[in-house]
Amino acid sequence: MKNEIYKYLTQYKDIYDTQLYINNSLEEVSNTQNKKDLNSYFHLIKDCLDCSLGYTRTNFVFGEGNAEADIVFVGEAPGEKEDLEGIPFVGRSGKLLDKILSAINLKRNDVYILNIIKCRPPNNRNPLNEEIEECEKYLKKQLKIINPKLIVSLGRIAATTLLKRNSSLSNLRKKIHRYNDFDLIATYHPAALLRNPNLKKNAWEDFKNIKNKYINGN
């Protein structure tokens, strides 16, 4: 909403040749407020022990990126490197995600990246239902603060968890779903693309669709 107001004021200035002293300040104030809200929320929940994962984690992996992002990427849970560094999508998967973002003219600091679960499950197993129930409320609050135009779920587990549907990723791709009033597109997890490079063609189709509908269409 704040970005739309800024665009309106800029267009008004151009059409009517009226001096408006905005100088991107509205966007800056908005982004600063969102950063403050996310930072405050992080400090509120970072010591969470509501499920057993809180007792085995190294770091609480909150998320990172642009607090005003139009696009938010959501995985299922931190892996070993994420747990050690406290940052989502690092290592080989993170580097591949960065390359994919670059291919659609985005950088990591243009988007926001996080997981449904904030703590690493032992041996990188899939999150349990009780862990999801305890942690999904944190994701919903983060999304409410950021207010993106699109959620991109990375991998089948993330997609089926958010959509509450037991389905294959092939059935969930190429569609625009809804999650808590946000558009959601499901695509492959970067780790899956590393394991099976044959999936990269389909993944690229997904990201071209994202670019056409949510980046070029802005």
C-alpha positions as CSV (number, residue, x, y, z in Angstrom):
1,M,0.0,0.0,0.0
2,K,2.8,2.4,0.9
3,N,4.6,1.8,-2.4
4,E,1.3,2.5,-4.3
5,I,1.0,5.8,-2.5
6,Y,4.5,6.7,-3.4
7,K,3.9,5.9,-7.0
8,Y,0.7,8.0,-7.0
9,L,2.5,11.0,-5.6
10,T,5.3,10.7,-8.1
11,Q,2.8,10.4,-11.0
12,Y,0.9,13.5,-9.6
13,K,4.1,15.5,-9.6
14,D,4.9,14.5,-13.2
15,I,1.5,15.3,-14.5
16,Y,0.8,18.6,-12.8
17,D,4.4,19.7,-12.5
18,T,3.9,20.3,-8.8
19,Q,6.9,20.3,-6.4
20,L,6.5,17.5,-3.9
21,Y,9.2,17.0,-1.4
22,I,9.1,13.3,-1.3
23,N,12.6,12.2,-2.3
24,N,11.8,8.5,-1.7
25,S,11.2,9.5,2.0
26,L,7.9,7.7,2.1
27,E,9.4,4.4,1.0
28,E,12.3,4.9,3.4
29,V,10.0,5.5,6.3
30,S,7.9,2.5,5.4
31,N,10.9,0.2,5.0
32,T,12.4,1.5,8.3
33,Q,9.1,0.8,10.2
34,N,8.9,-2.7,8.7
35,K,12.5,-3.4,9.7
36,K,11.8,-2.2,13.2
37,D,8.7,-4.3,13.4
38,L,10.5,-7.4,12.2
39,N,13.5,-6.8,14.5
40,S,11.2,-6.4,17.5
41,Y,9.3,-9.5,16.6
42,F,12.6,-11.4,16.2
43,H,13.7,-10.4,19.7
44,L,10.2,-11.4,21.0
45,I,10.3,-15.0,19.7
46,K,14.1,-15.8,19.3
47,D,14.2,-17.8,22.5
48,C,11.1,-19.9,21.7
49,L,11.0,-23.3,23.4
50,D,7.4,-24.1,22.4
51,C,8.4,-27.4,20.8
52,S,11.3,-29.8,21.2
53,L,13.3,-28.3,18.3
54,G,14.1,-25.3,20.5
55,Y,16.2,-27.5,22.7
56,T,18.4,-28.9,19.9
57,R,19.0,-25.9,17.7
58,T,22.2,-23.9,17.4
59,N,20.5,-20.8,16.0
60,F,16.9,-19.6,15.6
61,V,16.7,-18.9,11.9
62,F,14.3,-16.0,11.7
63,G,14.7,-15.0,8.0
64,E,16.4,-12.2,6.1
65,G,16.0,-9.8,3.3
66,N,14.0,-6.7,2.3
67,A,11.3,-5.9,4.9
68,E,9.2,-4.3,2.1
69,A,9.7,-7.1,-0.4
70,D,7.0,-7.8,-3.0
71,I,8.1,-11.5,-3.1
72,V,8.8,-13.8,-0.1
73,F,10.4,-17.2,-0.5
74,V,9.4,-19.9,2.0
75,G,11.2,-23.2,2.6
76,E,10.2,-25.9,5.0
77,A,13.0,-25.7,7.6
78,P,16.6,-24.8,8.2
79,G,19.3,-27.3,7.3
80,E,22.7,-27.9,9.0
81,K,24.4,-24.8,7.5
82,E,21.4,-22.6,8.2
83,D,21.3,-23.8,11.8
84,L,25.0,-23.0,12.2
85,E,24.9,-19.5,10.6
86,G,21.4,-18.5,11.6
87,I,20.6,-17.5,8.0
88,P,18.1,-19.2,5.6
89,F,19.3,-20.7,2.4
90,V,23.1,-20.7,2.6
91,G,25.5,-23.2,1.2
92,R,25.0,-24.7,-2.3
93,S,21.2,-24.3,-2.2
94,G,21.5,-20.7,-1.3
95,K,24.0,-20.0,-4.0
96,L,21.8,-21.6,-6.6
97,L,18.8,-19.5,-5.4
98,D,20.9,-16.4,-5.7
99,K,21.7,-17.3,-9.3
100,I,18.0,-17.9,-10.1
101,L,17.1,-14.6,-8.6
102,S,19.8,-12.9,-10.7
103,A,18.3,-14.5,-13.8
104,I,15.0,-12.6,-13.2
105,N,16.8,-9.4,-12.3
106,L,16.5,-9.7,-8.5
107,K,19.1,-9.8,-5.7
108,R,18.7,-11.5,-2.3
109,N,18.2,-8.1,-0.7
110,D,15.3,-7.4,-3.0
111,V,13.2,-10.3,-1.6
112,Y,12.6,-11.8,1.8
113,I,13.6,-15.4,2.5
114,L,12.5,-17.6,5.5
115,N,11.3,-21.0,6.5
116,I,8.0,-22.3,8.0
117,I,10.0,-23.8,10.9
118,K,12.6,-21.6,12.6
119,C,14.7,-24.4,14.1
120,R,16.5,-27.3,12.3
121,P,14.8,-30.8,12.7
122,P,17.3,-33.5,13.7
123,N,19.1,-35.0,10.7
124,N,17.1,-32.6,8.4
125,R,14.0,-34.7,8.7
126,N,10.6,-33.2,7.6
127,P,8.9,-31.1,10.2
128,L,6.3,-32.8,12.4
129,N,2.7,-31.6,12.5
130,E,3.1,-30.4,16.1
131,E,6.2,-28.4,15.2
132,I,4.4,-26.8,12.3
133,E,1.4,-25.9,14.5
134,E,3.7,-24.2,17.0
135,C,5.8,-22.3,14.4
136,E,3.4,-21.4,11.6
137,K,2.0,-18.5,13.7
138,Y,5.4,-16.8,13.5
139,L,5.5,-17.1,9.7
140,K,2.0,-15.6,9.5
141,K,3.1,-12.6,11.6
142,Q,6.2,-12.0,9.5
143,L,4.1,-12.1,6.3
144,K,1.6,-9.6,7.9
145,I,4.5,-7.2,8.6
146,I,6.1,-7.5,5.2
147,N,2.8,-7.6,3.2
148,P,4.2,-9.1,0.0
149,K,2.4,-9.5,-3.3
150,L,3.6,-13.1,-3.7
151,I,4.7,-16.0,-1.7
152,V,6.9,-18.6,-3.5
153,S,7.0,-21.9,-1.7
154,L,10.2,-23.8,-2.3
155,G,9.7,-27.6,-2.4
156,R,6.8,-30.0,-2.0
157,I,6.9,-30.0,1.8
158,A,6.7,-26.2,2.0
159,A,3.9,-26.1,-0.6
160,T,1.7,-28.9,0.9
161,T,2.3,-27.6,4.4
162,L,1.1,-24.1,3.6
163,L,-1.7,-25.2,1.3
164,K,-2.8,-28.0,3.6
165,R,-3.0,-30.3,0.6
166,N,-1.4,-33.7,0.2
167,S,-0.4,-33.4,-3.5
168,S,2.6,-33.7,-5.7
169,L,4.5,-30.6,-6.6
170,S,3.8,-31.3,-10.3
171,N,0.1,-30.9,-9.5
172,L,0.7,-27.7,-7.5
173,R,3.0,-25.9,-10.0
174,K,1.7,-23.6,-12.8
175,K,-1.1,-22.3,-10.6
176,I,-1.7,-19.3,-8.4
177,H,-2.9,-20.5,-5.0
178,R,-3.9,-18.4,-1.9
179,Y,-2.4,-18.5,1.5
180,N,-3.8,-16.1,4.1
181,D,-4.9,-13.6,1.4
182,F,-1.5,-13.7,-0.4
183,D,-0.9,-15.2,-3.8
184,L,1.3,-18.3,-3.7
185,I,3.2,-20.1,-6.4
186,A,4.9,-23.4,-5.7
187,T,8.2,-24.4,-7.3
188,Y,11.2,-26.6,-6.7
189,H,13.5,-26.4,-3.7
190,P,17.1,-25.5,-4.9
191,A,18.4,-28.6,-3.2
192,A,16.1,-30.7,-5.5
193,L,17.5,-28.9,-8.6
194,L,21.0,-29.8,-7.4
195,R,20.1,-33.4,-7.0
196,N,18.2,-33.6,-10.3
197,P,19.4,-31.0,-12.9
198,N,16.6,-32.2,-15.2
199,L,14.2,-30.2,-13.1
200,K,15.8,-26.9,-13.9
201,K,13.9,-26.4,-17.1
202,N,10.5,-26.6,-15.2
203,A,11.9,-24.4,-12.4
204,W,12.9,-21.8,-15.0
205,E,9.4,-21.8,-16.4
206,D,8.1,-21.1,-12.9
207,F,10.5,-18.2,-12.4
208,K,9.7,-16.7,-15.8
209,N,6.0,-16.8,-14.8
210,I,6.9,-15.1,-11.5
211,K,8.9,-12.4,-13.4
212,N,6.1,-11.8,-15.9
213,K,3.3,-11.6,-13.4
214,Y,4.9,-10.0,-10.4
215,I,8.0,-8.1,-11.5
216,N,7.5,-6.9,-15.1
217,G,3.8,-6.4,-14.3
218,N,4.6,-4.0,-11.4
